[in-house]
Amino acid sequence: MASTMPEQVTIIECPRDAFQGLPQFIPTETKIDYLLSLMEAGFSHIDFGSFVSPRAVPQMQDTQQVLDALRPYLKETYLIAIIPNLKGLERVIQAGGIRCAGYPLSISSTFQQRNLHQDLEQSWKVVDDLVARAREARIDLVVYLSMAFGNPYGEAWSADRVITFVDKLAQKGIQQISLSDTVGLAKAQEVHDVFVACLKKFPEVHFGVHLHSRLERWEQPVLAAYEAGCRRFDGALYGIGGCPFAEDELVGNIPTERVVHRFNQMGITTGLNESAIQKPLAKAREILERFGKDGRME
């Protein structure tokens, strides 16, 4: 008998990505209040902060203080923190309470230099170190493979290049890979084709998608990833966000509230109630209005 269970997806909320590019520092207490509202609304997977140089990302300088305040409320929350190197992973391990560390790796050598000040040879060595230490510490490691659907710097891009990077990561023992579009280049057909190829060739890897887009273009690449078999989707309420190291103009995150609404329309289980997310959605809007120019996708 065919299963009648609805399809299920995991929504990963990314306030870290939402906040890191805002020009004004968001007070620690405001971040804590917002993260608690996300947990209360039912978000189980949260990319909440990063252990990076405060000179590089001043907005994330209080990640440890935020974590300390959240600790009594974590329960089953799957916290993700972004790291640039082994030192960052050591800070994650020492902090406690974080289930997963995320390392950004780009198929673009230009962006890897802009983002982490590492060339690709250095970055592959970092990956080796991270895999060994994360395994030892029993912390999950996800690699965000950026520029997976295009390249804005005039460098060669192809699905085959993406496959080559994924293959190398899989051989090194990486089991979670989030294919990422940092500057909103992704076209639905390319997203679909890359995911079909990756899911077919690497069935042992858990793939997710981390997209950036302008408001009028968010839906097609999301649905293309879903139709190709992706079941993990990153987003940020109100579409706030963008990488400050990619281009001069920030391109926002996929708006979580719209993703949840669309999947609910399709009968796909997200684990999130649209009414419950209205409270953190209002807080996200207020944070943007108070601490950032209106960078929402228009």
C-alpha positions in Angstrom: 0.0 0.0 0.0 1.4 3.4 -0.9 2.2 5.7 2.0 -0.3 8.5 2.7 2.1 10.4 4.9 2.6 14.0 3.7 6.0 15.0 2.4 8.1 16.8 5.1 10.8 19.5 4.8 13.2 21.0 7.3 13.2 24.8 7.5 16.4 26.3 8.9 15.9 29.9 10.1 19.0 32.0 9.6 19.0 35.1 11.9 22.8 35.1 11.7 22.7 35.7 7.9 19.8 38.1 8.3 21.7 40.3 10.8 25.3 40.2 9.7 25.1 42.8 7.0 23.0 45.4 8.8 24.9 48.6 9.3 23.9 49.3 12.9 24.8 47.0 15.8 21.8 45.1 17.1 21.9 45.1 20.9 22.6 41.7 22.5 19.4 41.8 24.4 17.4 42.4 21.1 19.1 39.4 19.5 18.3 37.2 22.5 14.7 38.3 22.6 14.4 37.6 18.8 16.0 34.1 19.0 13.7 33.2 22.0 10.7 34.2 19.9 11.9 31.9 17.1 12.1 29.0 19.5 8.7 29.8 20.9 7.3 29.8 17.4 8.5 26.3 16.7 11.8 26.8 14.8 13.8 23.7 15.6 16.9 24.5 13.4 18.5 27.9 13.8 21.6 29.4 12.3 22.1 31.8 15.2 25.6 33.2 15.1 29.2 32.9 14.1 32.6 32.6 15.8 34.6 34.9 13.5 36.8 38.0 14.0 34.7 40.9 15.3 36.7 43.1 12.9 35.4 41.1 10.0 31.8 40.7 11.2 31.1 43.2 14.0 27.5 42.2 14.2 28.4 38.8 15.5 30.9 39.9 18.2 28.4 38.9 20.9 27.6 35.3 19.8 29.0 33.8 23.0 26.9 36.1 25.2 23.8 35.3 23.1 24.4 31.6 23.5 24.9 31.9 27.2 21.5 33.6 27.6 19.8 31.0 25.4 21.3 28.0 27.1 18.5 27.4 29.6 15.9 27.4 26.8 17.6 25.3 24.2 15.9 22.0 24.8 15.9 20.2 21.5 16.9 23.3 19.4 19.5 22.4 16.7 21.8 25.4 16.8 24.2 26.1 14.0 27.2 28.5 14.2 29.3 29.6 11.3 33.1 29.2 11.6 36.0 30.3 9.3 38.7 27.9 10.5 39.8 25.4 13.2 40.0 28.1 15.8 36.3 28.9 15.2 35.4 25.2 15.7 37.4 25.1 18.9 35.3 28.0 20.2 32.1 26.1 19.2 33.3 23.1 21.1 34.2 25.0 24.2 31.0 27.0 24.1 28.8 23.9 24.4 25.1 23.6 23.3 25.8 24.1 19.6 24.9 21.0 17.6 26.5 22.0 14.2 29.3 24.1 12.9 29.0 25.5 9.4 32.0 26.2 7.1 31.6 28.4 4.0 33.5 27.0 1.0 33.1 28.5 -2.5 33.7 27.1 -5.9 34.8 30.6 -6.7 38.4 31.4 -5.7 37.6 35.1 -5.8 34.7 34.8 -3.3 36.7 32.5 -1.0 39.3 35.2 -0.8 36.8 38.0 -0.2 34.8 36.0 2.3 37.5 34.2 4.4 40.8 35.5 3.1 41.7 32.0 2.1 42.7 30.6 -1.3 41.2 27.2 -2.2 44.3 25.3 -1.4 44.2 26.7 2.2 40.5 26.1 2.4 40.8 22.4 1.6 43.3 22.0 4.3 40.9 23.7 6.7 38.2 21.2 5.7 40.5 18.3 6.6 41.2 19.8 10.0 37.5 20.5 10.6 36.4 17.0 9.7 38.9 15.4 12.0 38.1 17.7 15.0 34.3 17.7 14.5 34.3 13.9 14.4 36.4 13.8 17.6 34.1 16.3 19.4 30.9 14.6 18.0 29.7 17.9 16.5 28.0 17.9 13.1 29.7 19.8 10.3 27.9 21.3 7.3 29.7 22.9 4.4 28.0 25.7 2.6 29.1 25.4 -1.0 28.6 28.9 -2.3 28.4 30.0 -6.0 26.8 26.6 -6.6 24.4 28.0 -9.3 26.5 30.7 -10.9 29.4 33.1 -10.6 29.3 36.9 -10.6 33.0 37.4 -11.0 33.6 36.3 -14.5 35.1 32.9 -13.5 34.1 29.7 -15.2 31.0 28.0 -13.7 29.4 24.7 -14.6 27.4 22.0 -12.9 30.4 19.7 -13.4 32.6 22.0 -11.3 30.0 21.8 -8.5 30.0 18.0 -8.8 33.8 18.0 -8.5 33.7 20.0 -5.3 30.9 17.9 -3.8 32.8 14.7 -4.7 35.9 15.9 -2.9 33.9 16.9 0.1 32.1 13.6 0.2 35.4 11.7 0.0 36.7 13.7 3.0 33.7 12.6 5.0 31.4 15.6 4.8 27.8 14.3 5.2 26.0 17.7 5.1 26.3 20.1 2.2 24.2 23.1 1.6 24.3 24.3 -2.0 24.3 28.1 -1.8 23.5 31.0 -4.0 25.1 34.0 -2.3 24.1 36.8 -4.7 20.8 35.7 -6.2 22.0 34.3 -9.5 20.2 31.0 -9.3 17.9 30.1 -12.1 15.3 27.4 -11.5 16.5 25.1 -14.2 20.1 25.2 -13.0 19.0 24.6 -9.4 16.9 21.6 -10.5 19.7 20.2 -12.6 22.4 20.6 -10.0 20.3 19.0 -7.3 19.2 16.1 -9.5 22.9 15.3 -10.3 24.1 15.6 -6.7 21.3 13.6 -5.2 21.8 10.8 -7.7 25.6 10.6 -7.4 25.9 11.2 -3.7 22.9 9.5 -1.9 24.9 9.3 1.3 25.1 13.1 1.6 22.3 15.2 3.2 21.8 18.2 0.9 20.2 21.5 1.7 19.8 24.8 -0.2 20.7 28.3 0.9 19.3 30.8 -1.6 19.4 34.6 -1.8 16.9 36.3 -4.1 14.9 39.4 -4.8 11.3 39.1 -3.7 9.8 38.6 -7.2 12.2 35.7 -7.9 12.3 33.6 -4.7 9.6 31.0 -5.5 10.9 29.4 -8.7 14.3 28.2 -7.4 12.9 27.0 -4.1 10.3 24.8 -5.9 12.9 23.7 -8.4 15.1 22.4 -5.5 12.1 20.7 -3.9 11.0 19.0 -7.1 14.6 17.8 -7.6 14.5 16.1 -4.2 15.9 18.7 -1.7 14.2 18.7 1.7 16.3 21.2 3.6 15.7 24.9 3.1 17.4 27.9 4.6 15.6 31.2 4.9 15.2 34.4 7.0 11.9 35.9 8.2 11.0 39.1 6.2 13.7 38.2 3.7 16.4 40.1 5.7 20.0 39.4 4.9 22.8 39.2 2.4 26.5 38.5 2.5 28.5 41.8 3.1 31.5 40.3 1.3 29.8 39.3 -2.0 28.8 42.5 -3.7 28.2 46.1 -2.8 24.5 45.6 -2.8 23.0 43.0 -0.4 20.7 40.5 -1.9 18.2 39.3 0.8 17.5 35.8 2.0 14.6 33.7 0.9 11.6 34.9 3.1 10.8 32.1 5.4 7.2 33.2 5.9 6.5 32.9 2.2 8.3 29.5 2.0 6.2 28.1 4.8 3.0 29.4 3.3 3.8 28.0 -0.1 4.7 24.6 1.3 1.5 24.5 3.4 -0.5 25.2 0.3 1.1 22.2 -1.3 0.3 20.0 1.7 4.0 19.7 2.6 4.8 19.5 6.4 7.1 22.2 7.6 6.6 21.8 11.4 5.7 25.5 11.6 2.4 27.2 12.2 1.9 30.3 10.1 0.0 32.1 13.0 2.9 31.3 15.4 5.5 32.8 13.2 3.7 36.2 13.1 5.3 37.3 16.4 9.0 36.8 15.3 8.1 38.1 11.9 6.9 41.4 13.4 10.1 41.5 15.5 12.2 40.9 12.3 10.5 43.9 10.6 11.1 46.1 13.6 14.8 45.1 13.8 15.3 46.0 10.1 13.5 49.3 10.6 15.6 50.2 13.6 19.1 48.9 12.7 19.3 48.7 9.0 18.4 50.5 5.9 15.5 48.9 4.1 17.4 46.0 2.5 14.3 43.9 2.1 13.9 42.4 -1.3 11.9 44.8 -3.3 
